[in-house]
Amino acid sequence: MVRINKFLAQCNLGSRRSVEKLILDGKILVNGKVEMNLSMQIDPNTDVIKYEGKEIIPPKENIYLMLNKPKKYLVSKKDDFDRRLIYDLLPDFGTNLFYIGRLDYMSEGLLLLTNDGGFAEKIIHPKYKLQKLYKVKIKGKISDDNIEKLRKGIMLNGKITKPAIVFVNSVKNNTTTLKITIFEGRKRQIRYMLKSVGSEVLELKRLQIGNVKLNKLPLGMWRMLKPSEIISLLNTSKTNTKRK
């Protein structure tokens, strides 16, 4: 027996939180009846679970991959303005592959995708505090005082960002390149942090999540994660939770 939300996440219907919303919205049927109890225990071998009229069946194989996202590709499954999507860069794996976290339209770099909802939850949930490293090019120079503000935390939407690791990588041609490591994932966080101290972002690239690095993966290309990388991500999230 397994809890229904865990079963749905394992069937790549989404993260644990997103499938719980489907349950609470009455969109999940168990043996022909709407089920809205998050603690409901089901037997995957005998119970019939449906969503939008289709039976939910666990995937035969879990997929974990990294993509080097280029600029001007949207991290979404559809777009009303017909912009290019990250899925245009991937083959059809025959399963519901969803992204872990986001990169905005004009950003590039490391993006993780999977059909394993439990794995995605451990990477994306704020409580696991998985570190993410970015290379950021800004216009002009940045003062030591403003770097210190970024390190200590910036007030965004009424809440201070967690302490970040920030240092100057290079300064040339009236631009400054920074390396920034954050431990949370608010929407467009780094862009808003730099804007708050008067800096304009020219380029933004994610280089690393946990101990998994983009390295020399060509822009627009993808590869499967190595077993050691999957284990590393899970171990890092587990260690961070224990520290908390």
Secondary structure, 3 states (H helix, E strand, C coil): CEEHHHHHHHCCCCCHHHHHHHHHCCCEEECCEECCCCCCEECCCCCCEEECCEECCCCCCCCEEEEEECCCCECCCCCCCCCCEHHHHCCCCCCCCEEECCCCCCCEEEEEEECCHHHHHHHHCHHHCCCEEEEEEEECCCCHHHHHHHHHCCEECCEECCCCEEEEEEEECCEEEEEEEECCCCCCHHHHHHHHCCCCEEEEEEEEECCEECCCCCCCCEEECCHHHHHHHHHHHHHHHHHC
